[in-house]
Amino acid sequence: MSVEENKAIARRWNDEIWSKGSLAAIDELFATDFVSHYPGEPTPDRESYKPWVTMNFAAFAAVHCTIEDIVAERDKVAVR
């Protein structure tokens, strides 16, 4: 994938999963062998990530995440 395609995936992750709570987007955006590396997050794979998103979206439904900066190189993307 190109750097721009990787950035688009990161934007969709923010907009659809964290700002709208879309679990369907997880299946579209995450690889089947996805492994989470968030500190303290007890969700190692894609299927166990879904209830974690649901719980956090319910707890913080009024929060909207805005991307201030997005930096990408090769297959790595960082979002702030």
Backbone as numpy.savetxt, mean C-alpha at the origin, in Angstrom:
# Nx Ny Nz CAx CAy CAz Cx Cy Cz
9.30 -3.51 -14.84 8.47 -2.33 -14.84 9.35 -1.09 -14.84
8.82 -0.04 -15.41 9.55 1.23 -15.43 9.41 1.94 -14.09
10.26 2.92 -13.87 10.19 3.73 -12.66 8.82 4.40 -12.56
8.30 4.90 -13.66 6.99 5.56 -13.64 5.87 4.58 -13.31
5.96 3.36 -13.81 4.95 2.34 -13.47 5.01 2.00 -11.99
6.20 1.90 -11.43 6.35 1.63 -10.01 5.80 2.77 -9.16
6.03 4.00 -9.59 5.47 5.16 -8.88 3.94 5.14 -8.93
3.39 4.76 -10.07 1.93 4.69 -10.21 1.34 3.65 -9.26
2.03 2.54 -9.08 1.56 1.51 -8.14 1.58 2.07 -6.72
2.64 2.79 -6.37 2.72 3.38 -5.03 1.61 4.40 -4.82
1.29 5.18 -5.85 0.19 6.15 -5.73 -1.16 5.44 -5.55
-1.37 4.38 -6.33 -2.63 3.62 -6.20 -2.73 2.98 -4.81
-1.61 2.48 -4.29 -1.60 1.90 -2.95 -2.08 2.94 -1.94
-1.56 4.14 -2.04 -1.97 5.21 -1.13 -3.43 5.60 -1.35
-3.80 5.85 -2.59 -5.15 6.35 -2.89 -6.24 5.31 -2.68
-6.02 4.10 -3.14 -7.09 3.11 -3.10 -7.13 2.29 -1.81
-5.97 1.94 -1.29 -5.96 1.11 -0.08 -6.06 1.97 1.17
-5.17 2.97 1.31 -5.16 3.75 2.55 -6.17 4.87 2.58
-6.54 5.44 1.46 -7.51 6.53 1.50 -8.94 6.05 1.27
-9.13 4.87 0.67 -10.48 4.36 0.40 -10.76 3.01 1.04
-9.73 2.32 1.53 -9.92 1.01 2.17 -10.24 -0.11 1.20
-9.84 0.01 -0.05 -10.15 -0.99 -1.07 -9.30 -2.25 -0.92
-9.94 -3.35 -0.52 -9.25 -4.63 -0.43 -9.02 -5.23 -1.80
-9.87 -4.92 -2.76 -9.69 -5.43 -4.13 -8.39 -4.91 -4.72
-8.00 -3.71 -4.35 -6.76 -3.14 -4.86 -5.55 -3.93 -4.38
-5.66 -4.54 -3.21 -4.55 -5.36 -2.71 -4.27 -6.50 -3.68
-5.33 -7.18 -4.13 -5.15 -8.28 -5.09 -4.58 -7.79 -6.41
-4.92 -6.58 -6.81 -4.42 -6.03 -8.07 -2.98 -5.54 -7.97
-2.62 -4.95 -6.83 -1.33 -4.29 -6.71 -0.23 -5.13 -6.07
-0.59 -6.07 -5.22 0.41 -6.84 -4.48 0.68 -8.17 -5.17
1.93 -8.55 -5.24 2.30 -9.85 -5.78 1.76 -10.96 -4.88
1.52 -12.12 -5.44 1.01 -13.24 -4.63 2.01 -13.65 -3.55
3.30 -13.38 -3.77 4.30 -13.71 -2.76 4.73 -12.47 -1.95
3.85 -11.46 -1.89 4.09 -10.24 -1.11 4.44 -10.59 0.33
5.44 -9.89 0.87 5.82 -10.01 2.27 5.91 -8.60 2.84
5.21 -8.38 3.93 5.23 -7.07 4.58 6.48 -6.92 5.43
7.05 -5.71 5.41 8.23 -5.42 6.22 8.01 -4.20 7.10
6.73 -3.88 7.40 6.46 -2.74 8.28 6.86 -3.12 9.70
7.58 -2.25 10.38 7.97 -2.54 11.77 6.74 -2.71 12.66
6.71 -3.79 13.40 5.63 -4.06 14.34 4.34 -4.53 13.73
4.30 -4.74 12.42 3.07 -5.17 11.76 3.02 -6.71 11.71
1.98 -7.29 12.27 1.90 -8.76 12.32 1.24 -9.37 11.08
1.48 -8.82 9.91 0.84 -9.32 8.69 1.89 -9.69 7.66
2.34 -10.92 7.66 3.45 -11.28 6.79 3.12 -11.45 5.31
1.86 -11.72 4.97 1.54 -11.98 3.57 0.30 -11.20 3.13
-0.02 -11.32 1.84 -1.11 -10.54 1.24 -2.46 -10.82 1.89
-2.79 -12.06 2.13 -4.11 -12.38 2.71 -4.26 -11.89 4.14
-3.21 -11.98 4.93 -3.32 -11.49 6.31 -3.16 -9.97 6.39
-2.73 -9.35 5.30 -2.64 -7.89 5.23 -4.04 -7.27 5.13
-4.96 -7.98 4.49 -6.31 -7.43 4.27 -7.05 -7.11 5.57
-7.13 -8.03 6.54 -7.82 -7.66 7.79 -7.11 -6.55 8.54
-5.79 -6.48 8.40 -5.04 -5.42 9.04 -5.41 -4.07 8.45
-5.56 -4.01 7.11 -5.99 -2.78 6.44 -7.41 -2.43 6.88
-8.30 -3.41 6.91 -9.69 -3.18 7.31 -9.74 -2.59 8.72
-8.99 -3.17 9.64 -8.98 -2.70 11.02 -8.46 -1.26 11.10
-7.36 -0.98 10.41 -6.78 0.36 10.46 -7.63 1.37 9.72
-8.25 0.97 8.61 -9.11 1.90 7.88 -10.32 2.26 8.73
-10.89 1.28 9.44 -12.03 1.56 10.31 -11.63 2.51 11.44
-10.44 2.30 11.99 -9.99 3.12 13.11 -9.64 4.55 12.67
-9.18 4.69 11.42 -8.71 6.00 10.94 -9.43 6.42 9.66
-10.71 6.12 9.56 -11.47 6.39 8.32 -11.47 7.87 7.93
-11.38 8.75 8.89 -11.41 10.18 8.58 -10.05 10.71 8.11
-9.04 9.88 8.19 -7.70 10.29 7.79 -7.54 10.11 6.28
-6.99 11.11 5.64 -6.67 11.00 4.22 -5.16 11.18 4.07
-4.52 10.21 3.45 -3.07 10.26 3.27 -2.75 10.96 1.96
-1.92 11.96 2.05 -1.50 12.72 0.87 -0.02 12.47 0.63
0.33 12.19 -0.60 1.73 12.01 -0.94 2.36 13.38 -1.14
3.37 13.67 -0.35 4.12 14.92 -0.47 5.26 14.77 -1.46
5.95 13.64 -1.38 7.08 13.36 -2.25 7.06 11.88 -2.63
7.53 11.59 -3.81 7.68 10.21 -4.24 8.98 10.13 -5.03
9.84 9.21 -4.61 11.15 9.06 -5.22 11.30 7.60 -5.63
11.80 7.38 -6.83 11.96 6.01 -7.32 13.25 5.86 -8.10
13.81 4.69 -7.96 14.99 4.31 -8.73 14.93 2.82 -8.93
15.08 2.39 -10.17 14.96 0.99 -10.56 13.66 0.41 -10.00
13.72 -0.58 -9.12 12.49 -1.21 -8.62 12.13 -0.79 -7.20
12.70 0.30 -6.72 12.44 0.80 -5.38 11.68 2.13 -5.46
10.68 2.28 -4.56 9.91 3.52 -4.48 9.78 3.92 -3.02
10.01 5.18 -2.73 9.82 5.72 -1.39 8.78 6.82 -1.47
7.86 6.81 -0.52 6.76 7.77 -0.48 6.79 8.49 0.85
6.60 9.80 0.79 6.49 10.59 2.02 5.22 11.41 1.95
